[in-house]
């Protein structure tokens, strides 16, 4: 069996095999890290949406991405309610203001999300639990990952937001996503107190919840038929596709981590190729002997391929463990939601198999030199 | 040529570049090792380049300011966040001794909306405004064209803005904040991670386009006061005088201080630095593993030859030197092609991602140091074999 022979060759030279496994381990780890960032950046952009309750999102037709969402007339949400499948349509207001300590100091940009606390928009336990804290005038909840630059986020602290004295009612744990360095939640009434210049009938986003059992695609079509051309309707999957494309293609991040991914792929192949080629050279007499006994080229090639696959398989698991450790570290240090889904893990495994096959293929050239007549 | 052949030659010549001959002995192996080390180097170079590119993109605009000193609001925490101060402060500054010129720079990062000429999407752009007779940026193209900003609603745009904005399209009439403006020129700078494109205009045009503004340019608050000092004056002395003359709610920074201020902000709040350093470290480790394998295999293969040399009376120190030299040479053999292909990679990625990726002397030296470091380190790890080579045991 080629597999058995491959295993015995690797087991015969433990130090060398361990070294190769180490190299491949690092290459796989790098692939995990690059892919993690490649996926995490759009996920950072989706963080807020992922924690909002909605089946369909209504936005302005000029919508670019979450932080450049533009506005549309609130009356569109009332029109949306006329579609039978629609159970609820709630507005979300987004604003940017300056945060400053009442005694002065830096004026920091903070994003403010205005909402109806009773609409149950956020699927975030801290927000649902503390909804009542948004009711008193000039009170906000702040995201607990608002940067330390903003000072204490303790309940009761009074700060100026957009030039208005505002009390921190409490904190919630969600993450600022890419809305900014700090995020605060306010009730609709408090939001418009902070931004008195804003027309009260202009909404940034409309969250539509459907009746149980309604088909989102069909409801989206019905909604598009009802609403005029100044609005746009996304299903959840359409929104994910749109935001991911924005972060991956329009910002440079896709290219940066994509190219890192490609380079680590090639580096992995190189490490493994190096090992296999060395091994073939060293064991050329043995391979030539096998040939002389009557083993086919194909059999010997299979041995090399299995060697490559075995090294990959052994390196994969520790790389996975190490990758999760790095993810956890990055998550705590940078607030990027670094994590991989099961299909993405499968994709990395598939990539490593391709790497194994490619490096084995590259090193086969050496195998052909195994000529029984010449060796001895 | 093998080490053994090299020894044979030694009889007739005084010096044999043994390490070089060892390296060149097996062309196949040389190509393989150069490719392996080269890709590890390329990985490090790309990661280091991204790290530089990220900071360079964020600092590009600040570096283009044409002034010795900059006045800005004391509550400003970063370059790109609107926090202007009253215009009349500039008059106070002009009276300070040693000052040649104080010019206003108006800026907006949130309030200027550019309509893509090809579609009907509208995007936020970074807008700067100044006196066309005193363009406060170093950009040569801007200096050459700024007189045309005196035309009503004339703007100069960044050709390297993100393509989606259509700033490089050459369209002369563009809608900015709902008003048709004329593109009278362009410069090449590139976007950063906050703004997709930049528009420059006269202060009069700025005052007309700024949403909610009713007054003229004279009443507009100023984002930065760009100060030029008289030749021969001491920058820090003028800075002190300005600080004393101006109210405490503005601060005065030298240009290098402003660049450092922005760099500190970016380094503190973005995760770009650690991300790319992590990639560089991984490249280093991979490179070390590859070169260790190469050196270890080579030493194993040529152990009899090394043992022979020892038997002939060569000292271990000489053999160690040969191995180290060979490691350094293989580092160079991997480094040079990697450095060259990195130029191509920088150019391609820089053009597509609109990142300022440039090969600099410091990048070259840092990466070369890392490459030599990883190869020499692995040589030292592998060298125990040679030291242990016993002429009596080998044969």
Interface residues (C-beta under 8 A of the other chain):
Chain A: X16 X19 X20 X22 X23 X26 X27 X29 X30 X33 X34 X37 X62 X64 X68 X70 X96 X98 X100 X104 X105 X106 X107 X108 X109 X147 X149 X181 X197 X250 X251 X252 X255 X256 X259 X260 X263 X264 X266 X267 X270 X271 X273 X274 X275 X277 X278 X281 X282 X326 X330 X333 X334 X335 X336 X366
Chain B: X28 X29 X32 X33 X35 X36 X39 X40 X42 X43 X46 X47 X50 X73 X75 X76 X77 X81 X83 X110 X120 X121 X122 X123 X124 X162 X164 X193 X196 X212 X268 X269 X271 X274 X275 X278 X279 X282 X283 X285 X286 X289 X290 X292 X293 X294 X296 X297 X301 X345 X349 X352 X353 X354 X355
